[in-house]
Amino acid sequence: MGILYYGNAVTPIGIEDRALAHLQVAVVTKLRRGESFTVSWEHPEEQPEGRSTLWLHPNIPLRFVFDDPEPPELSRSYLEELMRSANSTGGIQLVPEQIDPESVPADGADGSDLPDD
């Protein structure tokens, strides 16, 4: 389970490593462009029922921490799905990944070859 630390929030946000790796690429791509946006997700079963949304801004500190020292291979279709939602009025909707046999090596997946929706 990876952890997302955002701003001065007291409680870190736990996100499965693979999903966090994909989210990292989408978030960094947007923030590098100086864009602000939201990220929303449904609470996992072990938390109280509900959903959360963060407003991400380039000037607010952000840190991604992964349990696994090796980065996973990233799914091009999942990255594209996250980028499409990032560019919508609803922001990134962190939904479960749909399994895709086409993947992208994590070490080269900086989002630079993703469409600029």
Number of C-alpha atoms within 10 A of each C-alpha: 14 18 17 16 16 18 13 10 8 8 9 14 13 16 20 12 19 19 19 20 23 26 22 18 19 24 25 16 19 20 15 9 9 11 15 15 19 19 19 16 16 14 13 12 8 6 9 8 9 10 11 9 14 13 12 20 17 16 10 10 11 15 11 16 16 18 11 11 7 9 14 17 17 22 22 20 18 21 24 18 18 24 26 17 19 24 16 14 9 12 21 24 20 20 13 9 15 10 10 11 9 10 16 15 12 16 11 11 19 14 20 10 9 15 9 11 10
